[in-house]
Amino acid sequence: MADENKRDTERVAVPAPLSGEVKVYQPMTILNISRGGAQIETPFALQLDSLHDFRLSLGERSIVVKGRIAHCHIGELKDGVVLYRTGVEFIEASGHVQSAIVHFVEALKLVQRASAAAVPAIVEGQIAE
């Protein structure tokens, strides 16, 4: 039974259990975004100044960017669930990631300008009875 051990490298037993952590992506909602950061909404709080990797779907592109938690507070209660609003500062973003974010933000601005020009803004309004 020569192929009993199919690993490329040998595993070595540890004398006592070692602890570690696993990174798991959790869903979030991006409320707004800029080239330097974003405001997100999650059903859990994030610790101030902690660092996390964020996977962002920017239209057809998907990127991973490291972010620092700048602030986190309770945003609202929705369907019995507390939602937290968190400010994320993007850090150590590669040129590729920065470029993807900038292009996405600029595309959002163009769409918003076009829709604002097509539909007049309502400053005040009332519902007629």
C-alpha positions as CSV (number, residue, x, y, z in Angstrom):
1,M,0.0,0.0,0.0
2,A,2.5,2.6,-1.2
3,D,-0.2,5.2,-2.0
4,E,-1.7,5.0,1.6
5,N,-0.3,8.4,2.4
6,K,-1.4,10.8,-0.4
7,R,-0.1,14.0,1.2
8,D,2.7,16.0,-0.5
9,T,4.2,16.8,2.9
10,E,4.4,14.9,6.1
11,R,2.2,16.0,9.0
12,V,3.7,16.0,12.5
13,A,1.6,15.5,15.6
14,V,1.7,18.4,18.2
15,P,2.3,17.6,21.9
16,A,-0.7,19.8,23.0
17,P,-3.6,21.2,21.1
18,L,-2.7,24.5,19.2
19,S,-5.3,27.2,18.8
20,G,-6.0,29.2,15.7
21,E,-8.7,31.0,13.9
22,V,-10.6,30.5,10.7
23,K,-11.5,33.3,8.3
24,V,-15.1,33.1,7.2
25,Y,-16.8,35.6,4.9
26,Q,-20.1,36.9,6.3
27,P,-22.7,38.7,4.2
28,M,-22.8,42.5,4.5
29,T,-24.6,45.4,2.7
30,I,-22.5,48.2,1.3
31,L,-24.4,51.5,2.0
32,N,-21.9,53.8,0.4
33,I,-18.4,53.6,-1.0
34,S,-15.5,55.9,-1.9
35,R,-11.9,55.3,-3.0
36,G,-10.8,55.4,0.7
37,G,-13.5,53.3,2.4
38,A,-17.1,52.3,2.8
39,Q,-20.0,52.3,5.2
40,I,-21.4,48.8,5.6
41,E,-24.3,47.2,7.4
42,T,-24.1,43.8,9.2
43,P,-26.1,41.9,11.8
44,F,-23.0,41.8,14.0
45,A,-20.7,44.4,15.5
46,L,-17.1,44.7,14.4
47,Q,-14.4,45.7,16.8
48,L,-12.9,49.2,16.5
49,D,-9.5,49.3,14.9
50,S,-9.6,45.6,13.9
51,L,-8.4,44.6,10.4
52,H,-10.5,42.5,8.1
53,D,-10.4,41.3,4.5
54,F,-13.5,42.4,2.6
55,R,-14.7,40.8,-0.6
56,L,-16.6,43.4,-2.7
57,S,-18.7,42.7,-5.8
58,L,-18.3,45.8,-7.9
59,G,-20.6,45.2,-10.8
60,E,-18.9,42.5,-12.9
61,R,-15.7,42.6,-10.9
62,S,-15.0,41.1,-7.5
63,I,-12.1,42.3,-5.3
64,V,-10.7,41.6,-1.9
65,V,-9.4,44.7,0.1
66,K,-8.1,45.0,3.6
67,G,-10.0,47.4,5.8
68,R,-9.7,48.9,9.3
69,I,-12.8,49.4,11.4
70,A,-13.0,53.2,12.0
71,H,-16.4,53.2,13.8
72,C,-19.3,50.8,14.5
73,H,-22.7,51.6,16.1
74,I,-26.2,50.3,16.1
75,G,-27.9,51.5,13.0
76,E,-31.4,50.1,13.2
77,L,-33.7,47.3,14.3
78,K,-35.1,45.5,11.2
79,D,-37.4,42.4,11.5
80,G,-36.2,41.8,15.1
81,V,-32.5,41.9,14.1
82,V,-30.1,44.6,15.2
83,L,-28.2,46.0,12.3
84,Y,-24.8,47.6,12.8
85,R,-23.4,50.5,10.7
86,T,-19.7,50.3,10.4
87,G,-17.2,52.6,8.8
88,V,-14.3,50.8,7.0
89,E,-11.1,52.5,5.9
90,F,-9.4,50.7,3.1
91,I,-5.7,50.1,3.7
92,E,-2.8,48.5,1.8
93,A,-4.9,48.3,-1.4
94,S,-3.0,47.2,-4.4
95,G,-3.0,49.3,-7.6
96,H,-5.4,46.8,-9.2
97,V,-7.8,47.1,-6.3
98,Q,-7.6,50.9,-6.1
99,S,-8.2,51.1,-9.8
100,A,-11.3,48.8,-9.6
101,I,-12.8,50.9,-6.7
102,V,-12.1,54.2,-8.4
103,H,-13.7,53.0,-11.7
104,F,-16.7,51.7,-9.9
105,V,-17.2,54.9,-7.9
106,E,-16.9,57.0,-11.0
107,A,-19.4,54.8,-12.8
108,L,-21.9,55.2,-9.9
109,K,-21.5,59.0,-10.0
110,L,-22.2,59.1,-13.8
111,V,-25.4,57.0,-13.3
112,Q,-26.5,59.2,-10.4
113,R,-25.9,62.4,-12.4
114,A,-27.8,61.0,-15.4
115,S,-30.8,60.0,-13.3
116,A,-30.8,63.3,-11.4
117,A,-30.9,65.2,-14.7
118,A,-33.8,63.1,-16.0
119,V,-36.0,63.3,-12.9
120,P,-36.5,66.6,-11.0
121,A,-35.5,66.5,-7.4
122,I,-38.4,66.8,-4.9
123,V,-37.4,69.0,-2.0
124,E,-40.7,68.9,-0.2
125,G,-43.9,66.9,-0.8
126,Q,-47.3,66.1,0.5
127,I,-49.8,63.4,-0.1
128,A,-53.1,64.7,-1.3
129,E,-56.2,63.2,0.3
